[in-house]
């Protein structure tokens, strides 16, 4: 394997990239790289419906890319692994001058 990566590490990394390859999911991750947000905040920022956002949040959460916490009747989402924030920061630096 390349650079001493195990086959499992490469497969897990590929699944992470696949999860954020969708434009809306990438936009959500970029938003969350700036800090924790509620589902309502994300809906407002993305300009789409709560069911649509929830579907994408679930996919990202199932890949362990996001973590969530509940406070009263609100669910807050944040990036679970700060390495993803670093990757998003590098992508923004390269492509979003």
C-alpha positions, 0 to 999 in steps of 0.5 A: 500500500502507498506510504505504509497505509493499510488497506483498511485505512485507505478504504476508510479514507475513501468512504470519508471522501465519498461522503463529502463528495456531494455538493450539499454535504461538502457545503454543510461540512464547510459551514460546520468547519466554522463552528457548531450549528443547529439543524435550523441554522444549517437549513437557513444557511443552505437555503433548503428544507429540514428533511433534506438537510437531515438526510445529509446530516444523517449520512455524514453522522453515519460515517462518523464525520459529524457529532451531535448533541441535543439541548432541549429541543435543538440538535447541534452538529459539529465536526467529529474529527478535527482532521476533517476541519484541516482538510476543509481549511486546505481546500478552502485555501486552495479553491476559495481565494 
